[in-house]
Amino acid sequence: MTLSSPEFWIAFLQIVWINVLLSGDNAVVIAMACRSLPPRSRKWGIILGSGVAVALRIVFTGLVATLLALPWLKVIGSLALFYIAIDLALPSEDGEEAVQASDSLLRAVGTVALADVFMSLDNVVAVAAVANGNFLLLILGLAISIPLIVAGSSLVMALIDRFPIMVWAGAALLGWVAGEMLLTDDALVSRIGGPEVAEHWLHPAAFIGAAFVVCVAWVWGRMRLRRQDQAA
């Protein structure tokens, strides 16, 4: 495919659309990771986080065949997402928001990068199939999706500011994604009875993952607040 061919631009639009459909969870991670930043740093946190998300997808698409062939990769990814979701839902510790903006910004972007390593696998597979080895098409299609992710993250951020319970909804969403990912790892699927069994338990596992994140974050948060009250 060349820049002048209709097939190139059709594939380009397909890649953009795929990222619009599959980047909702990434927008939630970016918004939640940046919600405690000072107002001036939030914009840069969202922009840098979105840029990291897209850049990682460009890198991973070239390695997708190798990555997806590794056994237990998605299991490790789901466990990492469980931890990230719980950590994002926890209330801030005393003094955490007084840290310098630059340090907080780096931590926020680092959280986004770690989560996106595992959450972008669905995007990578779909985009790699459409790009069909055309690296220019891949870069253009993913780069144009940056403002779309930024807009989505900004919207989620506004909702979190107005409705703090959205933090818990976002954490539950990440738990849902982690639960689904857990049952899509080939190494695990082969040990629980095959694809049919895994597919049957996919949604229950996602629900359990969401409930697990909310429950653990709530209990952990209560314990943290109790320790702070005792120390005061």
C-alpha positions in Angstrom: 0.0 0.0 0.0 1.2 3.5 -0.9 0.1 7.0 0.3 -1.8 7.5 -3.0 -3.8 4.2 -2.8 -7.4 4.1 -1.5 -6.5 0.9 0.4 -3.9 2.9 2.5 -6.4 5.5 3.6 -9.2 2.9 4.3 -6.7 1.0 6.5 -5.7 4.3 8.1 -9.3 5.1 9.0 -9.8 1.6 10.3 -6.8 2.0 12.7 -8.1 5.3 14.0 -11.5 3.8 14.6 -10.0 0.7 16.3 -8.2 3.0 18.7 -11.3 5.0 19.4 -13.2 1.8 20.3 -10.4 0.2 22.3 -8.9 3.2 24.2 -11.7 3.8 26.7 -9.9 1.8 29.4 -6.6 3.6 28.7 -8.4 7.0 29.1 -9.7 5.8 32.5 -6.1 4.9 33.6 -4.7 8.2 32.5 -7.5 10.2 34.2 -7.2 8.3 37.4 -3.4 8.5 37.5 -3.5 12.2 37.0 -6.4 13.2 39.2 -4.2 14.1 42.2 -1.8 16.3 40.2 -1.9 20.1 40.6 -4.2 21.7 38.0 -1.3 23.0 35.9 0.3 19.5 35.8 -2.9 17.7 34.9 -2.9 18.8 31.3 0.7 17.7 30.8 0.0 14.4 32.6 -2.8 13.6 30.2 -0.8 14.6 27.2 2.3 12.7 28.2 0.3 9.7 29.4 -1.6 9.6 26.1 1.7 9.9 24.1 3.2 7.1 26.1 0.2 4.9 25.5 0.4 5.4 21.7 4.2 5.1 21.6 4.0 1.8 23.4 1.5 0.5 20.9 3.8 1.4 18.0 6.7 -0.5 19.7 4.6 -3.5 20.7 3.0 -4.0 17.4 6.4 -4.9 15.9 6.8 -7.4 18.7 3.2 -8.6 19.0 3.8 -12.1 17.6 6.6 -12.8 20.1 4.8 -11.2 23.0 1.6 -13.1 22.5 3.4 -16.3 22.1 5.0 -16.1 25.5 3.1 -18.3 28.0 1.7 -16.7 31.2 2.2 -13.1 29.8 -1.4 -12.2 30.1 -1.6 -13.8 33.6 1.3 -11.5 34.7 -0.4 -8.6 33.0 -3.7 -9.2 34.8 -2.0 -9.4 38.1 -0.2 -6.1 37.4 -3.5 -4.5 36.5 -5.1 -5.7 39.7 -2.4 -4.0 41.7 -2.6 -0.8 39.6 -6.4 -0.7 39.9 -6.3 -1.1 43.7 -3.5 1.4 44.1 -5.4 4.0 42.0 -8.6 3.6 44.1 -6.8 4.1 47.5 -7.2 7.4 49.2 -4.1 9.6 49.2 -1.7 9.4 52.2 -1.0 12.5 54.2 1.5 14.7 52.4 1.3 12.8 49.1 -0.3 15.8 47.3 2.4 18.1 48.7 5.1 16.4 46.6 6.6 18.6 43.9 4.6 18.6 40.7 7.4 17.3 38.6 7.8 14.2 40.8 4.1 13.6 40.8 3.9 14.0 37.1 6.6 11.5 36.5 4.9 9.0 38.8 1.6 9.5 37.0 3.1 8.9 33.6 5.0 5.9 34.9 1.7 4.4 36.2 0.1 5.0 32.8 3.0 3.4 31.0 3.0 0.3 33.3 -0.8 -0.2 32.9 -0.6 0.4 29.1 2.0 -2.3 28.7 -0.6 -4.9 29.4 -3.8 -3.1 28.5 -2.8 -2.4 24.9 -2.5 -6.0 23.8 -6.0 -5.9 22.3 -5.3 -2.7 20.4 -2.0 -4.1 19.2 -3.4 -7.3 17.7 -6.2 -5.4 15.9 -4.0 -2.6 14.6 -1.2 -5.1 13.5 -3.8 -7.0 11.5 -5.0 -3.8 9.7 -1.5 -2.4 9.1 -0.3 -5.7 7.6 3.4 -4.8 8.0 3.1 -1.1 6.8 5.0 0.8 9.4 4.1 4.2 8.0 0.4 3.3 8.2 0.9 2.1 11.7 2.6 5.3 12.9 0.1 7.6 11.2 -2.9 5.7 12.4 -1.8 5.6 16.0 -0.4 9.1 16.1 -3.7 10.6 15.0 -5.4 8.8 17.9 -3.4 10.8 20.5 -5.9 13.7 20.6 -8.7 11.2 20.8 -7.3 9.6 23.9 -6.5 13.1 25.4 -10.1 14.1 24.9 -11.4 10.9 26.5 -9.0 11.3 29.4 -10.1 15.0 29.9 -13.7 13.9 29.9 -13.1 11.2 32.5 -11.1 13.6 34.6 -14.0 16.1 34.6 -16.4 13.4 35.7 -14.0 12.3 38.5 -13.8 15.9 39.8 -17.6 16.2 39.8 -18.4 12.7 40.9 -15.7 11.2 43.1 -17.4 7.8 43.0 -16.2 7.6 39.4 -12.8 6.7 40.9 -14.3 3.4 42.1 -16.1 2.9 38.8 -12.7 3.3 37.0 -11.0 0.9 39.4 -13.8 -1.6 38.9 -13.4 -1.3 35.1 -9.6 -2.0 35.4 -10.5 -5.0 37.5 -12.9 -6.2 34.9 -10.3 -5.9 32.2 -7.8 -7.8 34.4 -10.3 -10.6 35.1 -11.0 -11.0 31.4 -7.3 -10.9 30.5 -6.6 -13.7 33.0 -8.8 -16.1 31.1 -7.3 -15.3 27.7 -3.8 -16.5 28.3 -3.2 -19.7 26.3 -1.2 -21.3 29.0 -3.9 -21.0 31.5 -6.7 -21.8 29.1 -5.1 -25.2 28.3 -5.1 -26.0 32.0 -8.7 -25.2 32.8 -10.4 -27.3 30.0 -9.8 -25.4 26.8 -11.2 -22.3 25.0 -14.9 -23.3 25.5 -14.5 -23.5 29.3 -12.5 -20.3 29.3 -15.1 -18.5 27.2 -17.9 -19.7 29.5 -16.2 -18.2 32.5 -15.0 -15.1 30.8 -17.7 -12.7 32.1 -17.9 -14.2 35.6 -14.1 -13.8 35.9 -14.4 -10.2 34.8 -17.1 -9.6 37.4 -15.1 -11.2 40.1 -12.1 -9.2 39.1 -14.0 -5.9 39.4 -15.5 -6.9 42.7 -12.1 -8.0 44.0 -10.5 -4.7 43.2 -13.3 -2.7 44.9 -13.3 -4.9 48.0 -9.6 -5.0 48.5 -9.2 -1.2 47.8 -12.0 -0.4 50.3 -10.6 -2.6 53.1 -7.0 -1.5 52.4 -8.1 2.2 52.4 -10.0 1.7 55.7 -6.9 0.2 57.3 -4.7 3.0 56.0 -7.1 5.7 57.4 -7.2 3.9 60.7 -3.4 3.8 61.0 -3.3 7.5 60.2 -5.9 8.3 62.9 -3.9 6.3 65.4 -0.7 8.1 64.5 -2.3 11.5 64.8 
